Amino acid sequence: MSQKLRYLLFFLSFPLLVWSQEKQPLLTSDVLKIKTADQISISPYGNRAVYVVTSIVEDEEQDYKYLRHLWLANLDHDNPSVQQLTYGDQSDGQPSWSPDGSKIAFVRKHEDKSQIWILPLTGGEAYVLTKVKHGASNPQWSPDGTQILFTSNIPMEELSGTPAWDYERPGRTFGDTPNFKNDSSEQMQVSPDGDLESVRAWLAKNASKENPKVINRLDFQGELGLDNQVLFQHLFVINAQPNAAQPGARTESDTAQQITDGFQNFQSPSWSPDGNRIVCSSISYTQMPDREIDSDLWEVVADGSGSHQLLDMPDMRLYSPAYSPDGKMIAFSSSSLTDITYAQTELGIVQADGSAVQILTNNFDRRISDIKWSADNKEIYFTAPNEGYVPLYKISVRNGRTAIVLGEQLGINGYDAHEDVIVYAATEVTQPYELYMADAKGSNAQQLTTLNSDWLADKQMIQPQRYSIENEGHNVEYWVMEPVNRQPNMQYPVVLEMHGGPSAMWGPGEFSMWHEFQLLCSWGYAVVYANPIGSSGYGDAFRRANYQNWGKGPANDVLSALDDAMQKHTWMDNEQQFITGGSYAGYLTAWIVSQTNRFDAAVAQRGVYELEFFFGEGNAWRLAPDHFGGYPWEAEAKASMEANSPQTFVSNIQTPLLIMHADTDLRTGVRQSELLYRSLKVLKRPVEYVRYPGEGHELSRSGNPLRRMDRLNRIVEFFERYAEHSDKPAATLIDAAGQE
């Protein structure tokens, strides 16, 4: 049967299929229906929780756009309920409860800058609290409810004084250039034809309009464009109870007060329970900030009278501190400075005065995140990836004993904990995202939201089946998803999907690929995905096993998983195999097709293909020296990068290849895709190139919804050029385990 005829018959019969089947396959446009809930915060009395719901709506200018609104959950176990708090065309986030539970501070744009707003829960409209020049973020109420702490990013040129490090602009010194964003150009001699001073002023005026961008920093690539400006995050407080009678009106005494200063960042602040101090992560830079990856714990006096270093651990970066409820201890995250790429993130505690530091997770071989204290000061909650899922854990402060609280078979995407309740957002196979509550032990879980339940009620969801193999001395986990409506004794094409990172982890608890996997199954493909060496969730040694080995080792793992899957499931068609992946997995796709011709077609997405040049092009450039032992001008590292680059073997590629990249993807660098494409065109190989305008590396997850759908359909359409979906009888062989 010809491909055109097959398409015609499919679409002619589609209305009949829709009418006759009780549940329908997932569609590409269903991505527009997916809603997510995050930024969860339980009220001080534990009876309510505020959270943020992200949805996709139609938009006249760009077809579709994202909106984020605040919602409120009533945590009555006998009669839980939810209600929407904010509406309209604005996006809201970062909610924070007042200590008495009567108000919520949150972040919303005001006059093109993010500012702090106040929403009274006793009635009345939300009103803007701050009007800070560079915007305001991360609001936190003081324990007595009289002030709100927030952060704002200030350009280096607007700070007073002189930095303690070399300016790193050859032949120039800091402050010798007029700042046209602050100063009046009328007071300066500005001319392209004047003396040196006026010429420099003329050049500075052009640069102030970023015409051109003048770059002197090491990390000059942002996510969507060049980032030539160095910003410093500082802490501010503002009166949360305006003197003016009218809500939202401000008097002179109500303006925000900056309580930190200098050429350093103050990040992740946390109030002490008595409201007198603030702990945060910071460092007093001794060199250009882009060259410093260290951070320590700092204490800031809440009235702005001073700040000082509280804890410095040699060769360790400290961040995300949080006071215990009784104020006696501080929990924090830490990671190694001597082994940045591979070392696990640890959880530490220290007394509030900076003494008696302990690392609690020395024997917990996973990467921890999102730490929160229990109400009794005895335990700390955190999440960590684990063998395809992301459970919520707790650890004893006294003895470091760790236990899973909930989510052993879930992906916990965010949570908050109170004395006797935990509210969390979770991904599972049948639900991409919903909000739940459970007791403090993780028991008696109740679903609070139906963000996606209603539209999924008539959809066919494919359950992945877990398998594992021993490969070259280590265990590799993989999952198999079968096509929708698979018929006995028929064969189906199979897609090998691979994850990026390279230290990411896939599994049934992973959200970002939930829709894509189900969509491929809806089109009649089997999906196989695995966690090769380098993946998180399997311990330190497993993550390190891809050092100077990005290609051969991980490729062997995923291909061995595919071989095992096809041996166990003879309904998979050995003559119809496809492969795809993005970011590092875009690299791995290109690597594999440069080493084997087994695949009928491949799609390489937003990948890196020439590792030496990746060092210069992408903002993730540190992966190159960290994973390959040095820089491209060093002989051993250069040889390793060359040996691991798909571009080195480009002449071997015969597989039809679709290359996808975004115009402003500066995490991997768009020229990587141009090089691979042009090379294959010169070689007259079957290759197609798709470039998305106005998008970055996150296109598949948070890009323009129309382009997200376009990307999905182009992958399917490219595979369909080479797939047959014919009713080919499957082999009748049954393996030793008795599985078809």
HELIX and SHEET records of a PDB file:
HELIX    1   1 GLN A    3  SER A   20  1                                  18    
HELIX    2   2 THR A   28  LYS A   33  5                                   6    
HELIX    3   3 MET A  156  GLU A  158  5                                   3    
HELIX    4   4 SER A  185  GLN A  187  5                                   3    
HELIX    5   5 LEU A  196  SER A  208  1                                  13    
HELIX    6   6 GLU A  252  ASP A  254  5                                   3    
HELIX    7   7 PRO A  289  ARG A  291  5                                   3    
HELIX    8   8 SER A  453  LEU A  456  1                                   4    
HELIX    9   9 TRP A  514  SER A  522  1                                   9    
HELIX   10  10 ASP A  540  ARG A  544  1                                   5    
HELIX   11  11 LYS A  552  LYS A  568  1                                  17    
HELIX   12  12 TYR A  584  GLN A  595  1                                  12    
HELIX   13  13 LEU A  611  GLU A  617  1                                   7    
HELIX   14  14 LEU A  623  PHE A  628  1                                   6    
HELIX   15  15 ALA A  635  ALA A  643  1                                   9    
HELIX   16  16 PRO A  646  ASN A  652  5                                   7    
HELIX   17  17 ARG A  671  VAL A  682  1                                  12    
HELIX   18  18 LEU A  699  SER A  702  1                                   4    
HELIX   19  19 PRO A  705  GLU A  720  1                                  16    
SHEET    1   A 4 THR A  36  ILE A  42  0                                        
SHEET    2   A 4 ARG A  48  ASP A  59 -1                                        
SHEET    3   A 4 ASP A  63  ASN A  74 -1                                        
SHEET    4   A 4 SER A  81  GLN A  84 -1                                        
SHEET    1   B 4 GLY A  93  TRP A  97  0                                        
SHEET    2   B 4 LYS A 103  HIS A 110 -1                                        
SHEET    3   B 4 LYS A 113  PRO A 120 -1                                        
SHEET    4   B 4 TYR A 127  VAL A 128 -1                                        
SHEET    1   C 4 SER A 137  TRP A 141  0                                        
SHEET    2   C 4 GLN A 147  PRO A 155 -1                                        
SHEET    3   C 4 LEU A 231  ASN A 239 -1                                        
SHEET    4   C 4 GLN A 257  GLN A 258 -1                                        
SHEET    1   D 4 PHE A 266  TRP A 271  0                                        
SHEET    2   D 4 ARG A 277  SER A 282 -1                                        
SHEET    3   D 4 ASP A 296  VAL A 301 -1                                        
SHEET    4   D 4 SER A 307  LEU A 311 -1                                        
SHEET    1   E 4 MET A 316  TYR A 323  0                                        
SHEET    2   E 4 MET A 329  SER A 336 -1                                        
SHEET    3   E 4 GLU A 346  GLN A 351 -1                                        
SHEET    4   E 4 GLN A 358  ILE A 359 -1                                        
SHEET    1   F 4 SER A 369  TRP A 373  0                                        
SHEET    2   F 4 GLU A 379  THR A 383 -1                                        
SHEET    3   F 4 LEU A 392  SER A 396 -1                                        
SHEET    4   F 4 THR A 402  LEU A 406 -1                                        
SHEET    1   G 4 GLY A 411  ALA A 417  0                                        
SHEET    2   G 4 ILE A 422  GLU A 428 -1                                        
SHEET    3   G 4 GLN A 431  ALA A 438 -1                                        
SHEET    4   G 4 GLN A 446  GLN A 447 -1                                        
SHEET    1   H 8 GLN A 465  ASN A 471  0                                        
SHEET    2   H 8 HIS A 474  MET A 481 -1                                        
SHEET    3   H 8 ALA A 526  ALA A 530 -1                                        
SHEET    4   H 8 TYR A 492  MET A 498  1                                        
SHEET    5   H 8 MET A 572  GLY A 582  1                                        
SHEET    6   H 8 ALA A 601  GLN A 605  1                                        
SHEET    7   H 8 LEU A 657  ALA A 662  1                                        
SHEET    8   H 8 VAL A 687  TYR A 692  1                                        
END                                                                             
